[in-house]
């Protein structure tokens, strides 16, 4: 899908938000929802999405929603750091299939990195063990402040 198109209510993140699909939840407030990526590029790879949005990508999003989203990302990234003590954190976001986007509900990736540990491939690695994801989500959630 290119940058043009219409929001699909059946996308996987919309289903997670509606509770139709499970997720390893890390954090939720009135504006954002954070959960573990099931094809993680590193241990602790977390996604943050706006809850009240029909934007497929960053270019379509309302300024007010973006403000809440980036503040949510900072809050969750700080918790990831506190929980997992990474050496660095990649914060990234893709717009359109040619850029690497695979799910068309705006989301931001938080990917912790450790010296000497290569980052996994985007959206194409193995599926993580749900129990491990739940444990990581709990560890990160405990550090949300
Ligand atoms: P994008 O490629 O659109 O930037 O990122 C989509 C992300 O969603 C990918 O990193 C992919 O691993 C992740 N993902 C795809 N399907 C699911 C799912 O059903 N649950 C969760 N938690 N993550 C998913």
Backbone and ligand atoms as CSV (ligand in chain L), in Angstrom:
chain,resi,resn,atom,element,x,y,z
A,1,UNK,N,N,0.851,-1.202,0.000
A,1,UNK,CA,C,0.000,0.000,0.000
A,1,UNK,C,C,0.881,1.244,0.000
A,2,UNK,N,N,0.524,2.164,-0.828
A,2,UNK,CA,C,1.321,3.391,-0.925
A,2,UNK,C,C,0.875,4.375,0.156
A,3,UNK,N,N,1.313,5.605,0.015
A,3,UNK,CA,C,0.905,6.630,0.985
A,3,UNK,C,C,-0.572,6.983,0.837
A,4,UNK,N,N,-1.142,6.706,-0.325
A,4,UNK,CA,C,-2.558,7.002,-0.549
A,4,UNK,C,C,-3.404,5.768,-0.243
A,5,UNK,N,N,-4.611,6.005,0.248
A,5,UNK,CA,C,-5.500,4.884,0.539
A,5,UNK,C,C,-6.454,5.249,1.657
A,6,UNK,N,N,-7.319,4.303,1.999
A,6,UNK,CA,C,-8.279,4.560,3.072
A,6,UNK,C,C,-7.989,3.630,4.250
A,7,UNK,N,N,-8.331,4.103,5.421
A,7,UNK,CA,C,-8.103,3.337,6.647
A,7,UNK,C,C,-8.974,2.083,6.649
A,8,UNK,N,N,-8.351,0.947,6.949
A,8,UNK,CA,C,-9.069,-0.339,6.993
A,8,UNK,C,C,-9.353,-0.706,8.445
A,9,UNK,N,N,-10.629,-0.701,8.819
A,9,UNK,CA,C,-11.026,-1.011,10.207
A,9,UNK,C,C,-10.644,-2.438,10.601
A,10,UNK,N,N,-10.324,-3.272,9.597
A,10,UNK,CA,C,-9.967,-4.669,9.877
A,10,UNK,C,C,-8.474,-4.873,10.076
A,11,UNK,N,N,-7.694,-3.787,10.122
A,11,UNK,CA,C,-6.247,-3.990,10.326
A,11,UNK,C,C,-5.985,-4.541,11.722
A,12,UNK,N,N,-4.849,-5.226,11.847
A,12,UNK,CA,C,-4.578,-5.985,13.072
A,12,UNK,C,C,-4.524,-5.106,14.327
A,13,UNK,N,N,-4.013,-3.888,14.196
A,13,UNK,CA,C,-3.924,-3.030,15.386
A,13,UNK,C,C,-5.317,-2.509,15.792
A,14,UNK,N,N,-6.175,-2.265,14.815
A,14,UNK,CA,C,-7.554,-1.876,15.140
A,14,UNK,C,C,-8.243,-3.021,15.886
A,15,UNK,N,N,-7.960,-4.249,15.468
A,15,UNK,CA,C,-8.552,-5.416,16.141
A,15,UNK,C,C,-8.011,-5.542,17.563
A,16,UNK,N,N,-6.725,-5.283,17.741
A,16,UNK,CA,C,-6.140,-5.327,19.090
A,16,UNK,C,C,-6.805,-4.261,19.958
A,17,UNK,N,N,-6.986,-3.058,19.411
A,17,UNK,CA,C,-7.614,-1.975,20.185
A,17,UNK,C,C,-9.051,-2.319,20.574
A,18,UNK,N,N,-9.751,-3.014,19.703
A,18,UNK,CA,C,-11.144,-3.386,19.992
A,18,UNK,C,C,-11.223,-4.634,20.867
A,19,UNK,N,N,-10.066,-5.232,21.168
A,19,UNK,CA,C,-10.048,-6.441,22.003
A,19,UNK,C,C,-10.414,-7.693,21.233
A,20,UNK,N,N,-10.384,-7.614,19.912
A,20,UNK,CA,C,-10.738,-8.785,19.087
A,20,UNK,C,C,-9.542,-9.708,18.873
A,21,UNK,N,N,-8.345,-9.156,19.093
A,21,UNK,CA,C,-7.106,-9.951,18.987
A,21,UNK,C,C,-6.292,-9.709,20.259
A,22,UNK,N,N,-5.587,-10.749,20.728
A,22,UNK,CA,C,-4.796,-10.566,21.960
A,22,UNK,C,C,-3.527,-9.759,21.704
A,23,UNK,N,N,-2.990,-9.193,22.776
A,23,UNK,CA,C,-1.675,-8.535,22.694
A,23,UNK,C,C,-1.066,-8.543,24.087
A,24,UNK,N,N,0.256,-8.428,24.125
A,24,UNK,CA,C,0.960,-8.313,25.410
A,24,UNK,C,C,1.022,-6.833,25.754
A,25,UNK,N,N,0.039,-6.381,26.510
A,25,UNK,CA,C,-0.095,-4.946,26.793
A,25,UNK,C,C,0.960,-4.472,27.786
A,26,UNK,N,N,1.541,-3.319,27.466
A,26,UNK,CA,C,2.538,-2.699,28.341
A,26,UNK,C,C,1.920,-1.517,29.089
A,27,UNK,N,N,1.123,-0.733,28.373
A,27,UNK,CA,C,0.648,0.536,28.933
A,27,UNK,C,C,-0.542,1.030,28.126
A,28,UNK,N,N,-1.426,1.734,28.829
A,28,UNK,CA,C,-2.580,2.337,28.156
A,28,UNK,C,C,-2.998,3.565,28.947
A,29,UNK,N,N,-3.315,4.648,28.247
A,29,UNK,CA,C,-3.987,5.775,28.898
A,29,UNK,C,C,-5.140,6.198,27.987
A,30,UNK,N,N,-5.646,7.408,28.145
A,30,UNK,CA,C,-6.800,7.822,27.339
A,30,UNK,C,C,-6.444,7.944,25.857
A,31,UNK,N,N,-5.156,8.105,25.573
A,31,UNK,CA,C,-4.754,8.450,24.206
A,31,UNK,C,C,-3.964,7.381,23.466
A,32,UNK,N,N,-3.151,6.610,24.191
A,32,UNK,CA,C,-2.255,5.663,23.518
A,32,UNK,C,C,-2.337,4.275,24.142
A,33,UNK,N,N,-1.920,3.290,23.346
A,33,UNK,CA,C,-1.874,1.892,23.775
A,33,UNK,C,C,-0.506,1.368,23.366
A,34,UNK,N,N,0.192,0.713,24.300
A,34,UNK,CA,C,1.530,0.170,24.010
A,34,UNK,C,C,1.535,-1.324,24.263
A,35,UNK,N,N,2.171,-2.075,23.371
A,35,UNK,CA,C,2.172,-3.535,23.469
A,35,UNK,C,C,3.410,-4.086,22.777
A,36,UNK,N,N,3.712,-5.352,23.085
A,36,UNK,CA,C,4.918,-5.964,22.538
A,36,UNK,C,C,4.706,-6.350,21.074
A,37,UNK,N,N,5.740,-6.136,20.265
A,37,UNK,CA,C,5.727,-6.582,18.863
A,37,UNK,C,C,5.906,-8.104,18.836
A,38,UNK,N,N,5.046,-8.813,18.116
A,38,UNK,CA,C,5.139,-10.294,18.103
A,38,UNK,C,C,6.265,-10.832,17.222
A,39,UNK,N,N,6.814,-9.978,16.350
A,39,UNK,CA,C,7.985,-10.366,15.556
A,39,UNK,C,C,9.123,-9.413,15.943
A,40,UNK,N,N,9.599,-9.522,17.177
A,40,UNK,CA,C,10.506,-8.486,17.698
A,40,UNK,C,C,11.845,-8.447,16.979
A,41,UNK,N,N,12.332,-7.220,16.781
A,41,UNK,CA,C,13.666,-7.030,16.186
A,41,UNK,C,C,14.743,-7.031,17.257
A,42,UNK,N,N,14.306,-6.977,18.523
A,42,UNK,CA,C,15.222,-7.137,19.655
A,42,UNK,C,C,14.353,-7.468,20.857
A,43,UNK,N,N,14.998,-7.902,21.940
A,43,UNK,CA,C,14.255,-8.161,23.182
A,43,UNK,C,C,13.651,-6.843,23.667
A,44,UNK,N,N,12.349,-6.819,23.879
A,44,UNK,CA,C,11.709,-5.610,24.390
A,44,UNK,C,C,11.127,-4.699,23.325
A,45,UNK,N,N,11.141,-5.143,22.059
A,45,UNK,CA,C,10.577,-4.339,20.952
A,45,UNK,C,C,9.090,-4.059,21.256
A,46,UNK,N,N,8.791,-2.786,21.418
A,46,UNK,CA,C,7.452,-2.361,21.849
A,46,UNK,C,C,6.855,-1.418,20.802
A,47,UNK,N,N,5.560,-1.481,20.631
A,47,UNK,CA,C,4.853,-0.598,19.699
A,47,UNK,C,C,3.929,0.330,20.482
A,48,UNK,N,N,3.838,1.569,20.041
A,48,UNK,CA,C,2.908,2.521,20.656
A,48,UNK,C,C,1.985,3.045,19.560
A,49,UNK,N,N,0.684,2.983,19.820
A,49,UNK,CA,C,-0.296,3.405,18.800
A,49,UNK,C,C,-1.314,4.376,19.414
A,50,UNK,N,N,-1.831,5.295,18.607
A,50,UNK,CA,C,-2.918,6.146,19.096
A,50,UNK,C,C,-4.212,5.330,19.171
A,51,UNK,N,N,-4.994,5.574,20.226
A,51,UNK,CA,C,-6.223,4.790,20.410
A,51,UNK,C,C,-7.389,5.332,19.582
A,52,UNK,N,N,-7.401,6.657,19.403
A,52,UNK,CA,C,-8.543,7.265,18.721
A,52,UNK,C,C,-8.037,7.881,17.422
A,53,UNK,N,N,-7.867,7.048,16.442
A,53,UNK,CA,C,-7.231,7.511,15.208
A,53,UNK,C,C,-7.648,6.635,14.051
A,54,UNK,N,N,-7.756,7.265,12.893
A,54,UNK,CA,C,-7.949,6.505,11.657
A,54,UNK,C,C,-6.862,6.915,10.669
A,55,UNK,N,N,-5.702,7.288,11.243
A,55,UNK,CA,C,-4.561,7.655,10.393
A,55,UNK,C,C,-3.783,6.389,10.074
A,56,UNK,N,N,-3.459,6.189,8.807
A,56,UNK,CA,C,-2.664,5.025,8.429
A,56,UNK,C,C,-1.183,5.290,8.642
A,57,UNK,N,N,-0.824,6.558,8.651
A,57,UNK,CA,C,0.594,6.895,8.786
A,57,UNK,C,C,0.741,8.274,9.418
A,58,UNK,N,N,1.977,8.657,9.633
A,58,UNK,CA,C,2.277,9.924,10.323
A,58,UNK,C,C,1.734,11.138,9.579
A,59,UNK,N,N,1.769,11.068,8.242
A,59,UNK,CA,C,1.374,12.211,7.429
A,59,UNK,C,C,-0.110,12.530,7.562
A,60,UNK,N,N,-0.903,11.529,7.936
A,60,UNK,CA,C,-2.352,11.717,8.007
A,60,UNK,C,C,-2.837,12.119,9.403
A,61,UNK,N,N,-1.942,12.090,10.387
A,61,UNK,CA,C,-2.401,12.233,11.768
A,61,UNK,C,C,-2.650,13.687,12.181
A,62,UNK,N,N,-3.619,13.847,13.094
A,62,UNK,CA,C,-3.946,15.165,13.642
A,62,UNK,C,C,-2.840,15.596,14.619
A,63,UNK,N,N,-2.489,16.892,14.625
A,63,UNK,CA,C,-1.429,17.363,15.525
A,63,UNK,C,C,-1.657,16.983,16.994
A,64,UNK,N,N,-2.898,17.114,17.451
A,64,UNK,CA,C,-3.196,16.818,18.865
A,64,UNK,C,C,-2.921,15.353,19.197
A,65,UNK,N,N,-3.299,14.478,18.273
A,65,UNK,CA,C,-3.085,13.036,18.482
A,65,UNK,C,C,-1.584,12.722,18.462
A,66,UNK,N,N,-0.877,13.378,17.535
A,66,UNK,CA,C,0.577,13.180,17.449
A,66,UNK,C,C,1.272,13.620,18.730
A,67,UNK,N,N,0.795,14.715,19.307
A,67,UNK,CA,C,1.401,15.213,20.550
A,67,UNK,C,C,1.279,14.163,21.647
A,68,UNK,N,N,0.086,13.626,21.797
A,68,UNK,CA,C,-0.116,12.590,22.824
A,68,UNK,C,C,0.714,11.350,22.503
A,69,UNK,N,N,0.791,11.025,21.215
A,69,UNK,CA,C,1.507,9.816,20.817
A,69,UNK,C,C,2.995,9.917,21.174
A,70,UNK,N,N,3.625,11.033,20.838
A,70,UNK,CA,C,5.071,11.125,21.076
A,70,UNK,C,C,5.363,11.186,22.574
A,71,UNK,N,N,4.460,11.782,23.332
A,71,UNK,CA,C,4.653,11.785,24.791
A,71,UNK,C,C,4.514,10.366,25.350
A,72,UNK,N,N,3.576,9.610,24.777
A,72,UNK,CA,C,3.428,8.198,25.180
A,72,UNK,C,C,4.671,7.400,24.826
A,73,UNK,N,N,5.230,7.677,23.658
A,73,UNK,CA,C,6.450,6.974,23.222
A,73,UNK,C,C,7.597,7.275,24.198
A,74,UNK,N,N,7.734,8.533,24.564
A,74,UNK,CA,C,8.812,8.878,25.503
A,74,UNK,C,C,8.612,8.155,26.837
A,75,UNK,N,N,7.385,8.133,27.304
A,75,UNK,CA,C,7.091,7.493,28.593
A,75,UNK,C,C,7.416,6.000,28.549
A,76,UNK,N,N,6.992,5.348,27.485
A,76,UNK,CA,C,7.234,3.901,27.362
A,76,UNK,C,C,8.724,3.630,27.131
A,77,UNK,N,N,9.388,4.462,26.333
A,77,UNK,CA,C,10.825,4.265,26.075
A,77,UNK,C,C,11.626,4.396,27.372
A,78,UNK,N,N,11.211,5.327,28.223
A,78,UNK,CA,C,11.896,5.462,29.518
A,78,UNK,C,C,11.697,4.201,30.356
A,79,UNK,N,N,10.503,3.636,30.286
A,79,UNK,CA,C,10.224,2.400,31.044
A,79,UNK,C,C,11.021,1.231,30.460
A,80,UNK,N,N,11.138,1.172,29.137
A,80,UNK,CA,C,11.949,0.118,28.489
A,80,UNK,C,C,13.392,0.233,28.974
A,81,UNK,N,N,13.890,1.456,29.018
A,81,UNK,CA,C,15.264,1.654,29.479
A,81,UNK,C,C,15.421,1.185,30.928
A,82,UNK,N,N,14.493,1.606,31.771
A,82,UNK,CA,C,14.591,1.252,33.192
A,82,UNK,C,C,14.472,-0.257,33.400
A,83,UNK,N,N,13.637,-0.896,32.604
A,83,UNK,CA,C,13.385,-2.337,32.800
A,83,UNK,C,C,14.503,-3.197,32.238
A,84,UNK,N,N,15.035,-2.816,31.072
A,84,UNK,CA,C,15.931,-3.728,30.343
A,84,UNK,C,C,17.370,-3.237,30.242
A,85,UNK,N,N,17.617,-1.997,30.638
A,85,UNK,CA,C,18.982,-1.439,30.629
A,85,UNK,C,C,19.690,-1.601,29.271
A,86,UNK,N,N,19.052,-1.218,28.180
A,86,UNK,CA,C,19.742,-1.313,26.881
A,86,UNK,C,C,20.848,-0.259,26.775
A,87,UNK,N,N,21.749,-0.462,25.798
A,87,UNK,CA,C,22.806,0.527,25.550
A,87,UNK,C,C,22.300,1.655,24.655
A,88,UNK,N,N,21.226,1.393,23.923
A,88,UNK,CA,C,20.637,2.401,23.044
A,88,UNK,C,C,19.206,2.000,22.718
A,89,UNK,N,N,18.453,2.930,22.147
A,89,UNK,CA,C,17.054,2.627,21.778
A,89,UNK,C,C,16.776,3.244,20.405
A,90,UNK,N,N,16.349,2.419,19.468
A,90,UNK,CA,C,15.901,2.916,18.169
A,90,UNK,C,C,14.412,3.252,18.293
A,91,UNK,N,N,14.048,4.463,17.855
A,91,UNK,CA,C,12.624,4.835,17.788
A,91,UNK,C,C,12.357,5.119,16.323
A,92,UNK,N,N,11.443,4.338,15.742
A,92,UNK,CA,C,11.291,4.438,14.294
A,92,UNK,C,C,9.829,4.287,13.877
A,93,UNK,N,N,9.585,4.622,12.612
A,93,UNK,CA,C,8.200,4.648,12.119
A,93,UNK,C,C,8.260,4.657,10.599
A,94,UNK,N,N,7.418,3.844,9.950
A,94,UNK,CA,C,7.476,3.687,8.491
A,94,UNK,C,C,6.178,4.184,7.848
A,95,UNK,N,N,6.291,4.803,6.701
A,95,UNK,CA,C,5.120,5.342,5.993
A,95,UNK,C,C,5.053,4.785,4.580
A,96,UNK,N,N,4.102,3.877,4.336
A,96,UNK,CA,C,3.935,3.282,3.009
A,96,UNK,C,C,4.785,2.039,2.834
A,97,UNK,N,N,4.260,1.094,2.042
A,97,UNK,CA,C,4.949,-0.191,1.842
A,97,UNK,C,C,6.385,-0.036,1.333
A,98,UNK,N,N,6.645,0.872,0.394
A,98,UNK,CA,C,8.026,0.991,-0.084
A,98,UNK,C,C,8.993,1.416,1.019
A,99,UNK,N,N,8.449,2.041,2.075
A,99,UNK,CA,C,9.296,2.455,3.207
A,99,UNK,C,C,9.412,1.347,4.252
A,100,UNK,N,N,8.652,0.254,4.075
A,100,UNK,CA,C,8.722,-0.859,5.021
A,100,UNK,C,C,7.482,-1.049,5.868
A,101,UNK,N,N,6.469,-0.189,5.688
A,101,UNK,CA,C,5.260,-0.319,6.514
A,101,UNK,C,C,4.470,-1.572,6.137
A,102,UNK,N,N,4.015,-2.298,7.158
A,102,UNK,CA,C,3.236,-3.516,6.915
A,102,UNK,C,C,1.863,-3.491,7.584
A,103,UNK,N,N,1.680,-2.622,8.576
A,103,UNK,CA,C,0.375,-2.496,9.240
A,103,UNK,C,C,-0.050,-1.031,9.138
A,104,UNK,N,N,-1.293,-0.812,8.700
A,104,UNK,CA,C,-1.725,0.536,8.335
A,104,UNK,C,C,-2.644,1.188,9.363
A,105,UNK,N,N,-2.163,1.167,10.608
A,105,UNK,CA,C,-2.682,2.021,11.689
A,105,UNK,C,C,-1.410,2.650,12.257
A,106,UNK,N,N,-1.353,3.975,12.292
A,106,UNK,CA,C,-0.120,4.657,12.716
A,106,UNK,C,C,0.452,4.021,13.981
A,107,UNK,N,N,1.760,3.752,13.967
A,107,UNK,CA,C,2.424,3.188,15.157
A,107,UNK,C,C,3.885,3.584,15.161
A,108,UNK,N,N,4.457,3.595,16.359
A,108,UNK,CA,C,5.871,3.919,16.516
A,108,UNK,C,C,6.561,2.753,17.222
A,109,UNK,N,N,7.710,2.369,16.664
A,109,UNK,CA,C,8.496,1.255,17.208
A,109,UNK,C,C,9.488,1.777,18.251
A,110,UNK,N,N,9.582,1.057,19.360
A,110,UNK,CA,C,10.640,1.295,20.355
A,110,UNK,C,C,11.464,0.012,20.387
A,111,UNK,N,N,12.717,0.117,19.933
A,111,UNK,CA,C,13.549,-1.088,19.778
A,111,UNK,C,C,14.838,-0.924,20.587
A,112,UNK,N,N,14.906,-1.579,21.762
A,112,UNK,CA,C,16.134,-1.470,22.558
A,112,UNK,C,C,17.299,-2.167,21.869
A,113,UNK,N,N,18.502,-1.617,22.032
A,113,UNK,CA,C,19.699,-2.188,21.398
A,113,UNK,C,C,20.811,-2.372,22.419
A,114,UNK,N,N,21.571,-3.433,22.236
A,114,UNK,CA,C,22.729,-3.711,23.085
A,114,UNK,C,C,23.977,-3.765,22.219
A,115,UNK,N,N,25.074,-3.251,22.743
A,115,UNK,CA,C,26.354,-3.272,22.027
A,115,UNK,C,C,26.648,-4.674,21.517
A,116,UNK,N,N,26.971,-4.786,20.251
A,116,UNK,CA,C,27.396,-6.069,19.694
A,116,UNK,C,C,26.272,-7.036,19.362
A,117,UNK,N,N,25.025,-6.654,19.657
A,117,UNK,CA,C,23.888,-7.546,19.344
A,117,UNK,C,C,23.180,-6.982,18.112
A,118,UNK,N,N,23.218,-7.690,16.976
A,118,UNK,CA,C,22.586,-7.146,15.768
A,118,UNK,C,C,21.066,-7.064,15.907
A,119,UNK,N,N,20.483,-6.080,15.245
A,119,UNK,CA,C,19.025,-5.931,15.268
A,119,UNK,C,C,18.413,-6.919,14.280
A,120,UNK,N,N,17.303,-7.543,14.670
A,120,UNK,CA,C,16.627,-8.481,13.784
A,120,UNK,C,C,15.998,-7.778,12.592
A,121,UNK,N,N,15.579,-8.568,11.622
A,121,UNK,CA,C,14.963,-7.987,10.419
A,121,UNK,C,C,13.560,-7.480,10.740
A,122,UNK,N,N,13.157,-6.438,10.011
A,122,UNK,CA,C,11.869,-5.799,10.266
A,122,UNK,C,C,10.693,-6.664,9.806
A,123,UNK,N,N,9.775,-6.928,10.751
A,123,UNK,CA,C,8.508,-7.620,10.469
A,123,UNK,C,C,8.683,-8.957,9.758
A,124,UNK,N,N,9.830,-9.590,9.892
A,124,UNK,CA,C,10.015,-10.849,9.175
A,124,UNK,C,C,10.828,-11.872,9.972
A,125,UNK,N,N,11.109,-11.587,11.224
A,125,UNK,CA,C,11.804,-12.570,12.049
A,125,UNK,C,C,10.808,-13.598,12.564
A,126,UNK,N,N,11.265,-14.415,13.489
A,126,UNK,CA,C,10.372,-15.424,14.057
A,126,UNK,C,C,9.391,-14.811,15.043
A,127,UNK,N,N,8.273,-15.519,15.216
A,127,UNK,CA,C,7.278,-15.049,16.183
A,127,UNK,C,C,7.760,-15.368,17.598
A,128,UNK,N,N,7.638,-14.391,18.484
A,128,UNK,CA,C,8.119,-14.584,19.854
A,128,UNK,C,C,7.168,-15.478,20.641
A,129,UNK,N,N,7.709,-16.099,21.676
A,129,UNK,CA,C,6.910,-16.907,22.597
A,129,UNK,C,C,5.975,-15.973,23.377
A,130,UNK,N,N,4.665,-16.195,23.311
A,130,UNK,CA,C,3.723,-15.308,23.999
A,130,UNK,C,C,4.009,-15.168,25.501
A,131,UNK,N,N,4.509,-16.240,26.120
A,131,UNK,CA,C,4.811,-16.161,27.561
A,131,UNK,C,C,5.990,-15.211,27.808
A,132,UNK,N,N,6.992,-15.275,26.919
A,132,UNK,CA,C,8.137,-14.364,27.063
A,132,UNK,C,C,7.707,-12.915,26.843
A,133,UNK,N,N,6.828,-12.713,25.863
A,133,UNK,CA,C,6.339,-11.353,25.604
A,133,UNK,C,C,5.545,-10.827,26.791
A,134,UNK,N,N,4.729,-11.698,27.381
A,134,UNK,CA,C,3.923,-11.284,28.537
A,134,UNK,C,C,4.840,-10.909,29.706
A,135,UNK,N,N,5.914,-11.685,29.882
A,135,UNK,CA,C,6.847,-11.399,30.981
A,135,UNK,C,C,7.566,-10.072,30.746
A,136,UNK,N,N,7.981,-9.824,29.497
A,136,UNK,CA,C,8.649,-8.557,29.165
A,136,UNK,C,C,7.684,-7.380,29.350
A,137,UNK,N,N,6.450,-7.574,28.898
A,137,UNK,CA,C,5.444,-6.506,29.034
A,137,UNK,C,C,5.254,-6.151,30.514
A,138,UNK,N,N,5.246,-7.170,31.352
A,138,UNK,CA,C,5.063,-6.949,32.791
A,138,UNK,C,C,6.261,-6.186,33.372
A,139,UNK,N,N,7.467,-6.601,32.943
A,139,UNK,CA,C,8.695,-5.939,33.414
A,139,UNK,C,C,8.707,-4.459,33.037
A,140,UNK,N,N,8.325,-4.180,31.784
A,140,UNK,CA,C,8.329,-2.791,31.303
A,140,UNK,C,C,7.218,-1.993,31.985
A,141,UNK,N,N,6.041,-2.620,32.089
A,141,UNK,CA,C,4.894,-1.936,32.712
A,141,UNK,C,C,5.221,-1.518,34.142
A,142,UNK,N,N,6.005,-2.343,34.828
A,142,UNK,CA,C,6.349,-2.044,36.236
A,142,UNK,C,C,7.198,-0.784,36.350
A,143,UNK,N,N,7.812,-0.363,35.254
A,143,UNK,CA,C,8.699,0.809,35.277
A,143,UNK,C,C,8.051,2.052,34.681
A,144,UNK,N,N,6.784,1.959,34.282
A,144,UNK,CA,C,6.093,3.154,33.768
A,144,UNK,C,C,5.908,4.141,34.916
A,145,UNK,N,N,6.286,5.401,34.664
A,145,UNK,CA,C,6.081,6.393,35.732
A,145,UNK,C,C,5.408,7.632,35.158
L,1,LIG,P1,P,5.343,-1.758,10.298
L,1,LIG,O1,O,5.964,-2.750,9.372
L,1,LIG,O2,O,3.952,-1.421,9.804
L,1,LIG,O3,O,6.168,-0.553,10.594
L,1,LIG,O4,O,5.224,-2.459,11.713
L,1,LIG,C1,C,4.252,-3.399,12.018
L,1,LIG,C2,C,4.791,-4.192,13.167
L,1,LIG,O5,O,3.736,-4.947,13.692
L,1,LIG,C3,C,5.895,-5.167,12.770
L,1,LIG,O6,O,7.063,-4.912,13.515
L,1,LIG,C4,C,5.307,-6.536,13.068
L,1,LIG,O7,O,6.260,-7.411,13.619
L,1,LIG,C5,C,4.216,-6.209,14.058
L,1,LIG,N1,N,3.059,-7.093,14.026
L,1,LIG,C6,C,2.471,-7.650,12.938
L,1,LIG,N2,N,1.390,-8.367,13.306
L,1,LIG,C7,C,1.304,-8.259,14.656
L,1,LIG,C8,C,0.386,-8.784,15.611
L,1,LIG,O8,O,-0.571,-9.503,15.297
L,1,LIG,N3,N,0.591,-8.438,16.910
L,1,LIG,C9,C,1.642,-7.655,17.298
L,1,LIG,N4,N,1.756,-7.382,18.614
L,1,LIG,N5,N,2.525,-7.141,16.425
L,1,LIG,C10,C,2.353,-7.441,15.106
